[in-house]
């Protein structure tokens, strides 16, 4: 049976419908009783008339028979009359038999119709009962739904009141509320708790407010606990996780970032690693170098550590042209207040990171993607101590890493890098395109070593295109401008990753 769709009736309307249906059933029963009585009367009259006629005919026939017996020979006319009466009597008997058969058929038809009517009335009564049950069921369901909606509305109002009270509370009170929030994804009030956490974390990301109220230690404790909370892995707490990262970045809590970066079980560990690079603190370089150099770490995590190292600002490093270096993920995690100071090149943390990147870049056991990312680190903070290792790799694997090594040499700078660029441009390998890139690198380096290298290339190279390019670059370096030689595209200097 199809699903019923009907409007709900009020108490008065339901009683009116029941009364109309009761009257209709009574009318149908009275009609059936009348039909039955009339059929009985008609059958009785027909039987009476038939019996009377039959009796009269029988009397006439008997009279004729007795008269015929009294006389020895009946007249022909009398015999014919008797025969006609007998024939008429037989016809009457046949009609009586037919009338009786018809009456039996009418009685059977009446009984069948009465049975059909009773069955229909029974089905209608059952259907009415089902409708009544359905109405009651729908009424109960709507009553329960209304009660649930009312309960949710009360809970929402309570959550709004709590949120309003939290917004106006002092930061110390908010930290207590944040620590006491049951951030459980299975909790029925998970959305209210998530909203409260987001509101508090927004204010916690204001370092001036935190320091003004002397709450740095409590903020550090709160953020540490949230960063270690495994329940925040649930997708419903995505915004909470991002707010924790942002608060750690704005407050520059390097110790929290280091702890989460080195923990393989940390939620969004890759984001913590990139955050450590965005903070730019020297204390973060050793753990990043250890992660990048560990063969037990996943390739994605090692690449993220190298990208984080490449984002550090090191004093004395050759500046890369503006626009050629950008890492959107790290830039998005960087603190928005105050510039990140540069790190001196001679610090042990920088030397450790440089050794790790150089070992990865020159190792054939590492994947090409990881080696290219390590070369990006050398491009940002490398010095002449790594040029000798890069020379061997450049001449042996120029077809695999040639472009990236030339970019790294341009970033490293110095006399040793200029000599290696010159030697590669003069060598009969690498193809014209890579050798032209070496000339472009010399033009970008400038200085006396680059000038001497370009003069030698212009004189000794046999390829006319390379000679002409070296001559134009030489003129541009001598004039101290970049207009004498159209700079070729140096390629995308960003390390591989989602920001490329």
Secondary structure, DSSP 4 states (H G I P E B T S, - for coil): -PPP--PPPPHHHHHHHHHHHHHHHHHHHHHHHHHHHHHHHHHHHHHHHHHHHHHHHHHHHHHHHHHHHHSSS--HHHHHHHHHHHHHHHHHHHHHHHHHHHHHHHHHHHHHHHHHHHHHHHHHHHHHHHHHHHHHHHHHHHHHHHHHHHHHHHHHHHHHHHHHHHHTS-HHHHHHHHHH----TTSTTHHHHHHHHHHHHHHHT-HHHHHHTT-HHHHHHHHHHHHH-GGGGSGGGHHHHHHHHHHHHHHT-HHHHHHHHS-TTSTTHHHHHHHHHHHT-THHHHHHHHHHH-TTS-HHHHHHHHHHHHT--BTTPPPPPTTS---HHHHHHS-SSSPPPPBPTTSHHHHHHHHHHHHHHT-TTS-HHHHHHHHHHHHHH--GGGHHHHHHHHHHSHHHHHHHHHHHHHHH-SHHHHHHHHHHHHSS-SHHHHHHHHHHHHHHH-HHHHHHHHHHHHHH---HHHHHHHHHHHHHHHHT-SSSS-PPP----SPSSTT-
